[in-house]
Amino acid sequence: MRVVVDRERCVGSGTCVLTEPGVFDQDERDGRVVLLAAGPPRELWETVLEAERFCPTGAVTVTED
Amino acid sequence: MARVCPFGPPAEYAALRASEPIKKVSLKLNGRQVWLVTRYDHVRQVLSDPAISANMKAPGFPLQLQIPDEMVQAAPLTLFHMDPPVHTVHRRMVIPEFTVRRMEALRPHIQRIVDDRISSMIEHGAPADLSSALAVPVPLLVMCELLGVPYADREDLRRWGTQVTARESTPEQQARIQQEMGAYLAKLVAEKDADPADDLISRLILKNREENQLELADITSLALVLIAAGQSTANMISLGTLALLEHPERLAELKADPSLMGRAVDELARVITIADTGGTSRVATADIEVGGVVIKAGDGVMASLNSANHDENVFPDPDRIDFHRASNNHLAFGHGVHKCVGMTLARLELEVVYTTLFERLPGLRLAVPLDQVRFKSDDELVYDIHELPVAW
Protein backbone atom coordinates (compact mmCIF):
# COMPACT_ATOMS: atom_id res chain seq x y z
CA MET A 1 0.00 0.00 0.00
CA ARG A 2 1.20 3.51 -0.91
CA VAL A 3 -0.36 6.61 0.67
CA VAL A 4 -0.22 10.04 -0.94
CA VAL A 5 -1.53 13.26 0.61
CA ASP A 6 -2.37 16.49 -1.18
CA ARG A 7 -1.58 19.39 1.14
CA GLU A 8 -3.16 21.88 -1.26
CA ARG A 9 -6.55 20.16 -0.98
CA CYS A 10 -6.26 19.62 2.80
CA VAL A 11 -8.52 21.83 4.96
CA GLY A 12 -7.07 20.63 8.28
CA SER A 13 -10.24 19.13 9.76
CA GLY A 14 -8.09 16.53 11.54
CA THR A 15 -10.29 13.68 10.32
CA CYS A 16 -7.36 11.49 9.18
CA VAL A 17 -5.37 12.09 12.38
CA LEU A 18 -8.35 11.03 14.49
CA THR A 19 -8.85 7.98 12.26
CA GLU A 20 -5.23 6.73 12.05
CA PRO A 21 -2.75 8.74 14.15
CA GLY A 22 0.00 6.25 13.29
CA VAL A 23 0.06 7.37 9.66
CA PHE A 24 -1.30 10.92 9.62
CA ASP A 25 -0.30 13.98 11.60
CA GLN A 26 -0.79 17.74 11.32
CA ASP A 27 1.96 20.28 10.70
CA GLU A 28 2.19 22.43 13.82
CA ARG A 29 2.68 25.62 11.80
CA ASP A 30 -0.08 25.33 9.19
CA GLY A 31 -2.35 22.62 10.63
CA ARG A 32 -2.40 20.68 7.37
CA VAL A 33 -1.77 16.97 6.91
CA VAL A 34 1.68 15.45 7.30
CA LEU A 35 2.28 11.86 6.26
CA LEU A 36 4.18 9.81 8.86
CA ALA A 37 4.33 6.58 6.83
CA ALA A 38 3.89 6.43 3.05
CA GLY A 39 4.02 2.62 3.15
CA PRO A 40 2.12 1.74 6.35
CA PRO A 41 2.26 -1.76 7.88
CA ARG A 42 -0.56 -4.15 7.00
CA GLU A 43 -2.25 -3.92 10.41
CA LEU A 44 -3.04 -0.24 9.72
CA TRP A 45 -4.43 -0.71 6.19
CA GLU A 46 -8.03 -0.86 7.26
CA THR A 47 -7.96 2.46 9.14
CA VAL A 48 -5.84 4.09 6.40
CA LEU A 49 -8.53 3.16 3.86
CA GLU A 50 -11.10 4.62 6.25
CA ALA A 51 -9.06 7.84 6.42
CA GLU A 52 -9.12 7.97 2.60
CA ARG A 53 -12.93 7.56 2.57
CA PHE A 54 -13.51 9.92 5.52
CA CYS A 55 -11.37 12.83 4.22
CA PRO A 56 -13.78 15.69 3.45
CA THR A 57 -11.74 17.02 0.52
CA GLY A 58 -10.21 13.91 -1.08
CA ALA A 59 -6.73 14.89 0.11
CA VAL A 60 -5.76 11.28 0.95
CA THR A 61 -5.18 8.77 -1.86
CA VAL A 62 -4.27 5.13 -1.35
CA THR A 63 -2.84 2.97 -4.15
CA GLU A 64 -1.40 -0.53 -4.38
CA ASP A 65 2.36 -0.90 -4.33
CA MET B 1 -40.87 18.75 8.03
CA ALA B 2 -40.93 17.85 11.69
CA ARG B 3 -38.99 15.23 13.61
CA VAL B 4 -41.07 12.26 14.74
CA CYS B 5 -38.81 11.24 17.61
CA PRO B 6 -36.85 14.11 19.19
CA PHE B 7 -33.58 12.30 18.37
CA GLY B 8 -34.38 11.12 14.85
CA PRO B 9 -35.01 12.66 11.42
CA PRO B 10 -38.34 13.72 9.88
CA ALA B 11 -40.16 10.68 8.46
CA GLU B 12 -40.36 12.19 4.96
CA TYR B 13 -36.63 11.74 4.40
CA ALA B 14 -36.78 7.93 4.18
CA ALA B 15 -39.45 8.16 1.46
CA LEU B 16 -37.48 10.80 -0.43
CA ARG B 17 -34.28 8.73 -0.35
CA ALA B 18 -36.20 5.80 -1.81
CA SER B 19 -38.27 7.54 -4.47
CA GLU B 20 -36.96 11.02 -5.26
CA PRO B 21 -33.52 11.47 -3.71
CA ILE B 22 -32.95 14.73 -5.59
CA LYS B 23 -36.21 16.62 -5.55
CA LYS B 24 -37.36 20.18 -6.18
CA VAL B 25 -39.10 21.46 -3.06
CA SER B 26 -40.48 24.84 -1.96
CA LEU B 27 -38.77 26.75 0.83
CA LYS B 28 -41.18 27.24 3.74
CA LEU B 29 -39.90 30.78 4.21
CA ASN B 30 -40.61 32.21 0.76
CA GLY B 31 -41.86 29.43 -1.51
CA ARG B 32 -38.68 29.51 -3.61
CA GLN B 33 -37.86 26.28 -5.44
CA VAL B 34 -34.68 24.46 -4.39
CA TRP B 35 -33.20 20.99 -4.88
CA LEU B 36 -33.32 18.88 -1.73
CA VAL B 37 -30.61 16.19 -1.77
CA THR B 38 -31.20 13.32 0.68
CA ARG B 39 -28.93 10.33 -0.13
CA TYR B 40 -25.55 9.97 1.56
CA ASP B 41 -23.47 9.63 -1.63
CA HIS B 42 -25.24 12.52 -3.35
CA VAL B 43 -24.85 14.78 -0.31
CA ARG B 44 -21.12 14.09 -0.29
CA GLN B 45 -20.90 14.70 -4.04
CA VAL B 46 -22.75 18.01 -3.86
CA LEU B 47 -20.71 19.28 -0.91
CA SER B 48 -17.41 18.56 -2.62
CA ASP B 49 -18.25 19.84 -6.12
CA PRO B 50 -16.30 23.03 -7.00
CA ALA B 51 -19.32 24.20 -9.04
CA ILE B 52 -21.40 24.34 -5.86
CA SER B 53 -21.04 27.66 -4.02
CA ALA B 54 -21.68 28.59 -0.37
CA ASN B 55 -21.90 32.32 -1.24
CA MET B 56 -25.16 33.57 0.27
CA LYS B 57 -24.98 36.72 -1.86
CA ALA B 58 -25.07 34.81 -5.14
CA PRO B 59 -28.41 34.89 -7.01
CA GLY B 60 -30.42 31.74 -6.32
CA PHE B 61 -28.84 31.01 -2.93
CA PRO B 62 -31.52 29.42 -0.69
CA LEU B 63 -31.11 31.63 2.36
CA GLN B 64 -33.18 30.27 5.25
CA LEU B 65 -33.32 33.54 7.17
CA GLN B 66 -35.86 36.32 6.97
CA ILE B 67 -33.39 39.07 6.05
CA PRO B 68 -33.97 41.72 3.35
CA ASP B 69 -31.70 41.21 0.33
CA GLU B 70 -30.03 44.63 0.69
CA MET B 71 -28.87 43.59 4.18
CA VAL B 72 -27.54 40.29 2.87
CA GLN B 73 -25.62 42.10 0.13
CA ALA B 74 -24.21 44.67 2.61
CA ALA B 75 -23.09 42.14 5.23
CA PRO B 76 -19.48 40.91 5.13
CA LEU B 77 -19.25 37.21 4.20
CA THR B 78 -18.28 34.95 7.09
CA LEU B 79 -16.17 31.80 6.76
CA PHE B 80 -19.39 29.75 6.32
CA HIS B 81 -20.28 31.58 3.11
CA MET B 82 -16.93 32.12 1.42
CA ASP B 83 -15.77 30.07 -1.57
CA PRO B 84 -12.19 29.19 -2.48
CA PRO B 85 -9.75 30.86 -3.01
CA VAL B 86 -10.84 33.49 -0.42
CA HIS B 87 -12.19 30.76 1.86
CA THR B 88 -8.84 28.93 1.65
CA VAL B 89 -6.97 32.03 2.89
CA HIS B 90 -9.29 32.59 5.88
CA ARG B 91 -9.60 28.91 6.77
CA ARG B 92 -5.83 28.42 6.68
CA MET B 93 -5.47 31.22 9.24
CA VAL B 94 -7.43 29.23 11.82
CA ILE B 95 -6.68 25.55 11.14
CA PRO B 96 -3.36 25.45 13.04
CA GLU B 97 -5.34 26.57 16.11
CA PHE B 98 -7.55 23.45 16.08
CA THR B 99 -5.11 20.61 15.47
CA VAL B 100 -5.61 17.35 17.32
CA ARG B 101 -2.43 17.98 19.33
CA ARG B 102 -3.39 21.53 20.33
CA MET B 103 -6.88 20.44 21.38
CA GLU B 104 -5.47 17.57 23.45
CA ALA B 105 -3.32 20.16 25.29
CA LEU B 106 -6.53 22.01 26.10
CA ARG B 107 -8.07 18.97 27.82
CA PRO B 108 -7.12 19.95 31.42
CA HIS B 109 -8.64 23.41 30.91
CA ILE B 110 -11.84 21.87 29.53
CA GLN B 111 -11.95 19.44 32.47
CA ARG B 112 -11.57 22.32 34.97
CA ILE B 113 -14.34 24.34 33.29
CA VAL B 114 -16.70 21.34 33.26
CA ASP B 115 -15.87 20.48 36.90
CA ASP B 116 -16.61 24.07 37.98
CA ARG B 117 -19.95 24.21 36.18
CA ILE B 118 -21.10 20.86 37.57
CA SER B 119 -20.01 21.86 41.12
CA SER B 120 -21.97 25.07 40.79
CA MET B 121 -25.02 23.17 39.53
CA ILE B 122 -24.80 20.78 42.51
CA GLU B 123 -24.41 23.72 44.91
CA HIS B 124 -27.60 25.34 43.59
CA GLY B 125 -29.38 22.02 44.03
CA ALA B 126 -31.93 20.05 42.02
CA PRO B 127 -33.89 20.59 39.91
CA ALA B 128 -31.58 22.46 37.54
CA ASP B 129 -31.78 23.50 33.91
CA LEU B 130 -28.86 21.57 32.44
CA SER B 131 -28.94 23.72 29.34
CA SER B 132 -28.19 27.06 31.04
CA ALA B 133 -26.18 25.57 33.93
CA LEU B 134 -23.81 23.44 31.85
CA ALA B 135 -24.47 23.11 28.12
CA VAL B 136 -24.37 26.79 27.14
CA PRO B 137 -21.53 27.97 29.43
CA VAL B 138 -19.02 25.15 28.76
CA PRO B 139 -18.33 25.75 25.03
CA LEU B 140 -18.40 29.49 25.59
CA LEU B 141 -15.89 29.40 28.46
CA VAL B 142 -13.67 26.97 26.52
CA MET B 143 -13.70 29.34 23.54
CA CYS B 144 -12.83 32.23 25.91
CA GLU B 145 -9.82 30.22 27.11
CA LEU B 146 -8.75 29.57 23.51
CA LEU B 147 -9.31 33.11 22.25
CA GLY B 148 -7.61 34.68 25.27
CA VAL B 149 -10.59 36.50 26.81
CA PRO B 150 -9.47 37.89 30.22
CA TYR B 151 -11.05 36.13 33.23
CA ALA B 152 -12.72 39.35 34.36
CA ASP B 153 -14.75 39.55 31.13
CA ARG B 154 -15.82 35.90 30.88
CA GLU B 155 -18.88 36.31 33.10
CA ASP B 156 -20.18 38.99 30.69
CA LEU B 157 -19.73 36.67 27.72
CA ARG B 158 -21.36 33.78 29.58
CA ARG B 159 -24.36 36.00 30.38
CA TRP B 160 -24.60 37.20 26.79
CA GLY B 161 -24.36 33.63 25.54
CA THR B 162 -27.15 32.46 27.83
CA GLN B 163 -29.39 35.42 26.97
CA VAL B 164 -28.89 35.07 23.23
CA THR B 165 -30.22 31.51 23.31
CA ALA B 166 -32.93 32.07 25.97
CA ARG B 167 -36.52 31.46 24.91
CA GLU B 168 -37.75 34.72 26.47
CA SER B 169 -35.27 36.86 24.47
CA THR B 170 -36.90 38.84 21.67
CA PRO B 171 -35.17 39.12 18.26
CA GLU B 172 -34.38 42.76 19.14
CA GLN B 173 -32.71 41.73 22.39
CA GLN B 174 -30.77 39.00 20.58
CA ALA B 175 -29.59 41.48 17.94
CA ARG B 176 -28.51 43.90 20.67
CA ILE B 177 -26.58 41.20 22.55
CA GLN B 178 -24.85 40.17 19.31
CA GLN B 179 -23.89 43.78 18.73
CA GLU B 180 -22.51 44.05 22.26
CA MET B 181 -20.49 40.86 21.76
CA GLY B 182 -19.21 42.15 18.41
CA ALA B 183 -18.18 45.48 19.94
CA TYR B 184 -16.51 43.70 22.85
CA LEU B 185 -14.52 41.42 20.51
CA ALA B 186 -13.47 44.35 18.30
CA LYS B 187 -12.08 46.06 21.42
CA LEU B 188 -10.37 42.84 22.50
CA VAL B 189 -8.75 42.40 19.06
CA ALA B 190 -7.49 46.02 19.18
CA GLU B 191 -6.01 45.39 22.65
CA LYS B 192 -4.25 42.20 21.49
CA ASP B 193 -2.99 44.06 18.43
CA ALA B 194 -1.31 46.58 20.77
CA ASP B 195 -0.10 43.96 23.24
CA PRO B 196 -0.10 40.39 21.86
CA ALA B 197 -0.15 37.47 24.33
CA ASP B 198 -0.10 33.67 23.90
CA ASP B 199 -3.63 33.04 22.63
CA LEU B 200 -5.55 32.41 19.40
CA ILE B 201 -6.44 36.03 18.62
CA SER B 202 -2.86 37.23 19.23
CA ARG B 203 -1.42 34.42 17.07
CA LEU B 204 -3.79 35.35 14.23
CA ILE B 205 -2.72 38.99 14.52
CA LEU B 206 1.00 38.14 14.54
CA LYS B 207 0.66 35.69 11.65
CA ASN B 208 -1.29 38.23 9.69
CA ARG B 209 1.50 40.76 10.15
CA GLU B 210 3.73 38.38 8.17
CA GLU B 211 1.16 37.37 5.56
CA ASN B 212 -0.89 40.56 5.38
CA GLN B 213 -4.05 38.89 4.07
CA LEU B 214 -6.68 40.16 6.53
CA GLU B 215 -7.91 43.34 8.22
CA LEU B 216 -8.36 43.50 12.00
CA ALA B 217 -12.13 43.48 11.32
CA ASP B 218 -11.72 40.08 9.62
CA ILE B 219 -10.06 38.75 12.76
CA THR B 220 -12.95 40.07 14.90
CA SER B 221 -15.36 38.39 12.50
CA LEU B 222 -13.44 35.09 12.73
CA ALA B 223 -13.57 35.28 16.56
CA LEU B 224 -17.35 35.85 16.43
CA VAL B 225 -17.81 32.94 14.02
CA LEU B 226 -15.79 30.66 16.31
CA ILE B 227 -17.91 31.63 19.34
CA ALA B 228 -21.17 31.21 17.41
CA ALA B 229 -20.17 27.91 15.80
CA GLY B 230 -18.83 26.68 19.14
CA GLN B 231 -22.29 27.09 20.60
CA SER B 232 -23.61 24.16 18.56
CA THR B 233 -21.62 22.04 21.01
CA ALA B 234 -24.07 23.31 23.66
CA ASN B 235 -26.97 21.82 21.71
CA MET B 236 -25.21 18.46 21.53
CA ILE B 237 -24.45 18.55 25.27
CA SER B 238 -28.18 18.94 26.06
CA LEU B 239 -29.57 16.67 23.36
CA GLY B 240 -26.89 13.99 23.79
CA THR B 241 -27.43 13.90 27.57
CA LEU B 242 -31.18 13.61 27.05
CA ALA B 243 -30.74 10.86 24.43
CA LEU B 244 -28.60 8.87 26.90
CA LEU B 245 -31.15 9.37 29.71
CA GLU B 246 -33.90 8.15 27.40
CA HIS B 247 -31.84 5.11 26.33
CA PRO B 248 -30.78 3.68 29.73
CA GLU B 249 -29.39 0.51 28.16
CA ARG B 250 -26.95 2.59 26.06
CA LEU B 251 -26.02 4.69 29.10
CA ALA B 252 -25.38 1.55 31.15
CA GLU B 253 -23.18 0.21 28.34
CA LEU B 254 -21.18 3.43 28.35
CA LYS B 255 -20.78 3.43 32.14
CA ALA B 256 -19.57 -0.19 32.02
CA ASP B 257 -17.02 0.56 29.28
CA PRO B 258 -15.81 4.19 29.26
CA SER B 259 -13.51 3.40 26.30
CA LEU B 260 -16.66 3.51 24.13
CA MET B 261 -17.00 7.27 24.75
CA GLY B 262 -15.35 8.40 21.49
CA ARG B 263 -17.66 6.14 19.49
CA ALA B 264 -20.65 7.29 21.55
CA VAL B 265 -19.91 10.94 20.76
CA ASP B 266 -19.85 10.19 17.02
CA GLU B 267 -22.95 8.00 17.14
CA LEU B 268 -24.97 10.60 19.08
CA ALA B 269 -23.79 13.29 16.65
CA ARG B 270 -24.92 11.09 13.74
CA VAL B 271 -28.31 10.08 15.12
CA ILE B 272 -29.31 13.56 16.29
CA THR B 273 -27.58 15.60 13.50
CA ILE B 274 -28.38 19.04 14.92
CA ALA B 275 -27.43 20.93 11.73
CA ASP B 276 -29.53 19.51 8.90
CA THR B 277 -29.48 21.97 5.99
CA GLY B 278 -28.64 25.11 8.01
CA GLY B 279 -24.95 24.94 7.09
CA THR B 280 -25.28 23.05 3.82
CA SER B 281 -27.39 25.33 1.66
CA ARG B 282 -25.64 26.06 -1.63
CA VAL B 283 -26.12 27.41 -5.13
CA ALA B 284 -24.82 25.90 -8.39
CA THR B 285 -22.44 28.10 -10.39
CA ALA B 286 -22.45 25.73 -13.39
CA ASP B 287 -24.66 22.89 -14.60
CA ILE B 288 -23.79 19.69 -12.74
CA GLU B 289 -25.22 16.18 -12.81
CA VAL B 290 -26.04 14.36 -9.57
CA GLY B 291 -27.62 10.92 -9.61
CA GLY B 292 -28.96 11.40 -13.15
CA VAL B 293 -30.51 14.80 -12.35
CA VAL B 294 -29.14 18.00 -13.90
CA ILE B 295 -28.83 20.86 -11.42
CA LYS B 296 -28.58 24.03 -13.47
CA ALA B 297 -26.35 27.03 -12.82
CA GLY B 298 -28.24 29.39 -10.48
CA ASP B 299 -30.34 26.63 -8.89
CA GLY B 300 -30.44 26.52 -5.09
CA VAL B 301 -29.43 23.25 -3.42
CA MET B 302 -29.92 21.99 0.12
CA ALA B 303 -27.91 18.94 1.16
CA SER B 304 -29.63 17.21 4.08
CA LEU B 305 -27.04 16.00 6.56
CA ASN B 306 -29.74 14.50 8.75
CA SER B 307 -31.09 12.42 5.89
CA ALA B 308 -27.60 11.37 4.74
CA ASN B 309 -26.80 10.30 8.29
CA HIS B 310 -29.87 8.03 8.27
CA ASP B 311 -29.28 6.55 4.81
CA GLU B 312 -29.94 2.84 5.33
CA ASN B 313 -27.48 1.93 2.56
CA VAL B 314 -24.66 3.31 4.70
CA PHE B 315 -25.98 2.96 8.27
CA PRO B 316 -27.99 -0.26 8.75
CA ASP B 317 -30.97 0.24 11.11
CA PRO B 318 -30.17 3.96 10.99
CA ASP B 319 -32.44 5.20 13.80
CA ARG B 320 -30.87 2.84 16.31
CA ILE B 321 -28.17 4.23 18.60
CA ASP B 322 -25.34 1.71 18.23
CA PHE B 323 -21.86 2.32 19.64
CA HIS B 324 -20.43 -0.64 17.69
CA ARG B 325 -20.97 0.37 14.07
CA ALA B 326 -18.16 -1.03 11.94
CA SER B 327 -17.45 2.31 10.30
CA ASN B 328 -19.18 5.51 11.32
CA ASN B 329 -18.34 7.96 8.56
CA HIS B 330 -21.20 10.29 9.45
CA LEU B 331 -21.62 13.80 8.09
CA ALA B 332 -22.77 15.56 11.28
CA PHE B 333 -19.78 17.91 11.01
CA GLY B 334 -20.39 18.49 7.30
CA HIS B 335 -18.30 17.53 4.30
CA GLY B 336 -16.05 19.28 1.78
CA VAL B 337 -14.00 22.43 2.38
CA HIS B 338 -16.52 23.73 4.94
CA LYS B 339 -16.27 20.69 7.21
CA CYS B 340 -16.33 21.94 10.81
CA VAL B 341 -12.93 23.39 11.67
CA GLY B 342 -13.62 22.85 15.38
CA MET B 343 -14.63 19.20 15.09
CA THR B 344 -11.77 17.94 17.26
CA LEU B 345 -12.59 20.51 19.95
CA ALA B 346 -16.32 19.71 19.88
CA ARG B 347 -15.69 15.96 20.18
CA LEU B 348 -13.30 16.51 23.08
CA GLU B 349 -15.74 18.79 24.93
CA LEU B 350 -18.56 16.27 24.50
CA GLU B 351 -16.34 13.42 25.74
CA VAL B 352 -15.33 15.35 28.85
CA VAL B 353 -18.86 16.58 29.58
CA TYR B 354 -20.69 13.24 29.19
CA THR B 355 -17.98 11.36 31.13
CA THR B 356 -17.79 13.82 34.02
CA LEU B 357 -21.54 14.41 34.24
CA PHE B 358 -22.49 10.75 34.63
CA GLU B 359 -19.52 10.07 36.93
CA ARG B 360 -20.38 12.85 39.35
CA LEU B 361 -24.17 12.53 39.08
CA PRO B 362 -24.81 8.81 38.56
CA GLY B 363 -28.46 9.33 39.48
CA LEU B 364 -29.02 12.06 36.90
CA ARG B 365 -32.57 11.97 35.54
CA LEU B 366 -35.06 14.07 33.67
CA ALA B 367 -37.09 16.14 36.16
CA VAL B 368 -40.20 16.34 33.92
CA PRO B 369 -41.86 13.85 31.56
CA LEU B 370 -40.24 13.78 28.10
CA ASP B 371 -43.36 15.23 26.46
CA GLN B 372 -42.93 18.38 28.54
CA VAL B 373 -39.41 19.02 27.24
CA ARG B 374 -39.61 21.80 24.67
CA PHE B 375 -37.59 21.28 21.52
CA LYS B 376 -36.67 23.99 19.07
CA SER B 377 -37.48 23.52 15.43
CA ASP B 378 -34.98 22.59 12.73
CA ASP B 379 -36.17 25.79 11.03
CA GLU B 380 -33.90 27.62 13.49
CA LEU B 381 -30.92 26.30 11.47
CA VAL B 382 -29.50 24.31 14.37
CA TYR B 383 -31.77 21.97 16.32
CA ASP B 384 -31.85 22.44 20.08
CA ILE B 385 -33.80 22.21 23.27
CA HIS B 386 -35.16 25.21 25.22
CA GLU B 387 -34.57 23.90 28.71
CA LEU B 388 -33.48 20.57 30.10
CA PRO B 389 -34.86 20.22 33.66
CA VAL B 390 -32.86 17.57 35.52
CA ALA B 391 -32.58 16.19 39.04
CA TRP B 392 -30.13 13.72 40.62
Chai-1 contact restraints between the chains, C-beta under 6 A:
chainA,res_idxA,chainB,res_idxB,connection_type,confidence,min_distance_angstrom,max_distance_angstrom,comment,restraint_id
A,V11,B,R91,contact,1.0,0.0,6.0,A-B,restraint_1
A,V11,B,V337,contact,1.0,0.0,6.0,A-B,restraint_2
A,G12,B,I95,contact,1.0,0.0,6.0,A-B,restraint_3
A,S13,B,K339,contact,1.0,0.0,6.0,A-B,restraint_4
A,S13,B,M343,contact,1.0,0.0,6.0,A-B,restraint_5
A,G14,B,V100,contact,1.0,0.0,6.0,A-B,restraint_6
A,G14,B,T344,contact,1.0,0.0,6.0,A-B,restraint_7
A,V17,B,V100,contact,1.0,0.0,6.0,A-B,restraint_8
A,Q26,B,T99,contact,1.0,0.0,6.0,A-B,restraint_9
A,D30,B,P96,contact,1.0,0.0,6.0,A-B,restraint_10
A,G31,B,I95,contact,1.0,0.0,6.0,A-B,restraint_11
A,G31,B,P96,contact,1.0,0.0,6.0,A-B,restraint_12
A,G31,B,T99,contact,1.0,0.0,6.0,A-B,restraint_13
A,R53,B,N329,contact,1.0,0.0,6.0,A-B,restraint_14
A,F54,B,N329,contact,1.0,0.0,6.0,A-B,restraint_15
A,P56,B,H335,contact,1.0,0.0,6.0,A-B,restraint_16
A,P56,B,G336,contact,1.0,0.0,6.0,A-B,restraint_17
A,P56,B,K339,contact,1.0,0.0,6.0,A-B,restraint_18
A,T57,B,V337,contact,1.0,0.0,6.0,A-B,restraint_19
